[in-house]
Amino acid sequence: QVQLVESGGGLVQAGGSLRLSCAASGLTFSNYAMGWFRQAPGKEREFVAHIGGAWSAYTYYPDSVKGRFTISRDNAKNTVLLQMNSLKPEDTAVYFCAAHSSGPYYVKSSYGYWGQGTQVTVSS
C-alpha cells in the first residue's frame, strides 16, 4: 500500500532552519506531483508548497512562505524535501506531505495520499 513518512521536524528558534523529508513507497513516485501542507492547533490544514512530477518540476508556494521555503524532490530516492529557512513562530504546525491526484494544487482534497505528519515548533 502507499506510504508517505515524514521526518525532520523538531524545535527551533525563530530565524532558524529545518529540513523536512518525506519518503514515499507503494507508488510510482515520479508520476506524482507532491505537496506539503501544515495544520496549526485549531486551524484548517493549509497549503505550503507543491512540486510537479519528474517530467515538470514546477513549484508553487503561498505568499506566507515564498522566499523562505523550498520544495524539491529526489526521484531516485522516492523523497520530497522541504527546506525551511528564516522560520517564524507562526510557522509552528504539524507538517504533512501528500501525493497529488487531481485538481488545484493548493486544495487539500486534490491530494489522495497523506503522511502522518511531523511537528515543527518555532520558539520566539
Solvent accessible surface area in square Angstrom, and as a share of the most:
residue,aa,sasa,rsa
1,Q,178,0.79
2,V,37,0.21
3,Q,94,0.42
4,L,8,0.04
5,V,74,0.43
6,E,8,0.03
7,S,59,0.38
8,G,38,0.37
9,G,30,0.29
10,G,29,0.28
11,L,132,0.66
12,V,25,0.14
13,Q,138,0.61
14,A,48,0.38
15,G,57,0.55
16,G,22,0.21
17,S,58,0.37
18,L,35,0.17
19,R,144,0.52
20,L,0,0.00
21,S,30,0.19
22,C,0,0.00
23,A,52,0.40
24,A,7,0.06
25,S,54,0.35
26,G,58,0.56
27,L,25,0.13
28,T,82,0.48
29,F,4,0.02
30,S,37,0.24
31,N,94,0.48
32,Y,57,0.22
33,A,12,0.09
34,M,0,0.00
35,G,0,0.00
36,W,0,0.00
37,F,2,0.01
38,R,16,0.06
39,Q,62,0.28
40,A,25,0.19
41,P,124,0.78
42,G,91,0.88
43,K,140,0.59
44,E,132,0.59
45,R,61,0.22
46,E,79,0.36
47,F,23,0.10
48,V,0,0.00
49,A,0,0.00
50,H,3,0.02
51,I,6,0.03
52,G,0,0.00
53,G,1,0.01
54,A,48,0.38
55,W,174,0.61
56,S,43,0.27
57,A,62,0.48
58,Y,101,0.38
59,T,55,0.32
60,Y,89,0.34
61,Y,44,0.17
62,P,36,0.22
63,D,124,0.65
64,S,63,0.41
65,V,0,0.00
66,K,117,0.50
67,G,80,0.77
68,R,31,0.11
69,F,5,0.02
70,T,73,0.42
71,I,5,0.02
72,S,45,0.29
73,R,33,0.12
74,D,49,0.26
75,N,55,0.28
76,A,100,0.78
77,K,150,0.64
78,N,52,0.27
79,T,18,0.11
80,V,0,0.00
81,L,33,0.16
82,L,0,0.00
83,Q,59,0.26
84,M,0,0.00
85,N,59,0.30
86,S,60,0.39
87,L,2,0.01
88,K,83,0.35
89,P,55,0.34
90,E,122,0.55
91,D,0,0.00
92,T,37,0.21
93,A,1,0.01
94,V,46,0.26
95,Y,0,0.00
96,F,22,0.09
97,C,0,0.00
98,A,0,0.00
99,A,0,0.00
100,H,34,0.15
101,S,69,0.45
102,S,81,0.52
103,G,46,0.44
104,P,67,0.42
105,Y,66,0.25
106,Y,125,0.48
107,V,52,0.30
108,K,85,0.36
109,S,99,0.64
110,S,4,0.03
111,Y,10,0.04
112,G,45,0.43
113,Y,86,0.33
114,W,77,0.27
115,G,10,0.10
116,Q,113,0.50
117,G,12,0.11
118,T,19,0.11
119,Q,89,0.40
120,V,0,0.00
121,T,48,0.28
122,V,7,0.04
123,S,42,0.27
124,S,130,0.84
